[in-house]
Amino acid sequence: MLDGGPGFEIDIDAVQKNVEEAEVVSLYFPMLRKTLLVDTRTADDVAPLVCLVEMVQNAGERFRSLRRLRPQLPRPESITLIPWTIRIESLRQTGVWARLTARLSECGGEDSLQTAADCFEELDALERREILGALTGKNYRTVWGRPGLGDGDD
């Protein structure tokens, strides 16, 4: 188990097992409000899908978004929704990223491997911007203020 922050524990073994077995992996990042969507299903002229999408409210919305993204494929038999509440780099450190890319390679997604790498870099950049924003106060507000700094208690 990995500490994923208040109220979250991440069972890395379970995550890796799900990555290996599910047709669709929806790895979502609540802090970034983004989801890494990996659909390993293939068909004639249909390669695996790897993309960054907005988070959805529930599994039903994710199924509908998959239908819009991949109308040529039937409803997936298995989908796993994995919240990732810790640093992006920890995907590599825990071996989850290696399992995910190995899975893409197995299903013939050589082009998907580059897309996955690009998605990882984008997630990493989004995380850095979010952390910088939190440190500088951009897009964040404190729940308390210091006297004399515009909190109305001057």
C-alpha positions as CSV (number, residue, x, y, z in Angstrom):
1,M,0.0,0.0,0.0
2,L,1.1,3.5,-0.8
3,D,-0.1,6.6,1.1
4,G,-2.1,8.6,-1.4
5,G,-2.9,11.4,0.9
6,P,-5.7,12.0,3.4
7,G,-8.3,9.3,2.9
8,F,-6.5,7.6,0.0
9,E,-4.4,4.5,0.0
10,I,-3.1,3.1,-3.3
11,D,-2.7,-0.7,-3.6
12,I,0.0,-0.8,-6.2
13,D,-0.3,-4.5,-6.7
14,A,-4.1,-4.1,-7.5
15,V,-3.4,-1.2,-9.8
16,Q,-0.8,-3.2,-11.7
17,K,-3.1,-6.1,-12.0
18,N,-5.9,-3.9,-13.3
19,V,-3.6,-2.3,-15.8
20,E,-2.6,-5.7,-17.1
21,E,-6.2,-7.1,-17.3
22,A,-8.7,-4.3,-18.1
23,E,-9.5,-3.4,-21.7
24,V,-9.8,0.3,-20.7
25,V,-7.7,2.0,-18.0
26,S,-8.9,5.3,-16.9
27,L,-6.2,6.7,-14.6
28,Y,-7.5,10.0,-13.2
29,F,-5.7,12.8,-11.4
30,P,-8.1,14.8,-9.2
31,M,-5.6,17.6,-8.5
32,L,-5.2,18.2,-12.3
33,R,-8.8,17.4,-13.2
34,K,-7.5,15.2,-16.0
35,T,-7.7,11.5,-17.0
36,L,-5.2,9.4,-18.9
37,L,-7.4,7.2,-20.9
38,V,-5.9,4.0,-22.3
39,D,-8.0,1.8,-24.5
40,T,-6.2,-1.4,-25.5
41,R,-9.0,-2.7,-27.7
42,T,-8.1,-3.0,-31.4
43,A,-9.8,-3.9,-34.6
44,D,-9.1,-3.6,-38.4
45,D,-7.6,-0.2,-38.8
46,V,-8.2,0.7,-35.2
47,A,-5.1,1.0,-33.0
48,P,-5.1,1.3,-29.2
49,L,-6.0,4.7,-27.9
50,V,-4.0,6.8,-25.4
51,C,-5.1,10.4,-24.7
52,L,-5.6,12.9,-22.0
53,V,-9.2,13.9,-21.4
54,E,-11.2,15.9,-18.8
55,M,-12.3,14.0,-15.7
56,V,-15.9,12.8,-15.7
57,Q,-18.4,12.5,-12.8
58,N,-19.0,8.7,-13.0
59,A,-18.3,5.5,-15.0
60,G,-21.5,6.0,-17.1
61,E,-20.1,9.3,-18.4
62,R,-16.8,7.5,-19.2
63,F,-18.6,4.8,-21.2
64,R,-20.4,7.5,-23.1
65,S,-17.2,9.4,-23.8
66,L,-15.6,6.1,-25.1
67,R,-18.5,5.6,-27.4
68,R,-17.9,9.1,-28.9
69,L,-14.2,8.6,-29.1
70,R,-14.3,5.1,-30.6
71,P,-17.7,4.5,-32.2
72,Q,-16.3,1.7,-34.4
73,L,-15.7,-0.5,-31.3
74,P,-18.3,-2.3,-29.1
75,R,-18.8,-1.4,-25.5
76,P,-15.7,-2.5,-23.5
77,E,-16.0,-5.6,-21.4
78,S,-13.8,-4.3,-18.7
79,I,-12.9,-0.8,-17.6
80,T,-10.9,0.2,-14.5
81,L,-11.1,3.6,-12.9
82,I,-8.0,4.4,-10.9
83,P,-7.6,7.6,-8.9
84,W,-4.0,8.7,-8.7
85,T,-3.6,11.3,-5.9
86,I,0.2,11.4,-5.7
87,R,2.9,12.8,-7.9
88,I,3.0,11.9,-11.6
89,E,6.6,10.7,-11.3
90,S,5.4,8.1,-8.9
91,L,3.8,6.2,-11.8
92,R,7.3,5.4,-12.9
93,Q,8.7,4.8,-9.5
94,T,6.1,2.3,-8.6
95,G,6.3,0.4,-11.9
96,V,2.8,1.2,-13.0
97,W,4.0,3.2,-16.0
98,A,6.2,0.3,-17.1
99,R,3.2,-2.1,-16.9
100,L,1.0,0.3,-18.9
101,T,3.6,0.8,-21.7
102,A,4.3,-3.0,-21.8
103,R,0.6,-3.5,-22.2
104,L,0.4,-1.0,-25.1
105,S,3.4,-2.7,-26.7
106,E,1.7,-6.1,-26.4
107,C,-1.4,-4.9,-28.2
108,G,0.6,-3.5,-31.1
109,G,0.5,0.1,-30.1
110,E,4.0,1.2,-31.1
111,D,2.6,4.6,-32.2
112,S,0.7,4.6,-28.9
113,L,3.9,4.4,-26.9
114,Q,5.0,7.8,-28.2
115,T,1.6,9.2,-27.5
116,A,1.8,7.8,-24.0
117,A,5.2,9.4,-23.5
118,D,3.8,12.7,-24.7
119,C,0.8,12.4,-22.3
120,F,3.2,11.7,-19.4
121,E,5.2,14.8,-20.2
122,E,2.0,16.9,-20.4
123,L,0.8,15.5,-17.1
124,D,4.1,16.3,-15.5
125,A,4.0,19.9,-16.9
126,L,0.4,20.3,-15.7
127,E,1.4,19.1,-12.2
128,R,4.4,21.5,-12.1
129,R,2.1,24.4,-13.0
130,E,-0.4,23.4,-10.4
131,I,2.2,23.2,-7.7
132,L,3.6,26.5,-8.7
133,G,0.1,28.0,-8.7
134,A,-0.5,26.7,-5.2
135,L,2.8,28.1,-4.0
136,T,2.3,31.5,-5.5
137,G,-1.4,31.7,-4.8
138,K,-2.4,31.8,-8.5
139,N,-5.9,30.2,-8.8
140,Y,-5.9,29.5,-5.1
141,R,-7.4,31.4,-2.1
142,T,-6.6,30.8,1.5
143,V,-9.4,30.1,4.0
144,W,-7.8,32.6,6.3
145,G,-5.9,35.8,5.8
146,R,-3.2,37.7,7.6
147,P,-4.1,41.1,9.0
148,G,-3.2,43.9,6.8
149,L,-3.1,41.9,3.6
150,G,-6.5,42.8,2.3
151,D,-8.6,40.4,4.4
152,G,-10.8,43.2,5.7
153,D,-9.2,43.4,9.1
154,D,-7.0,46.4,8.4
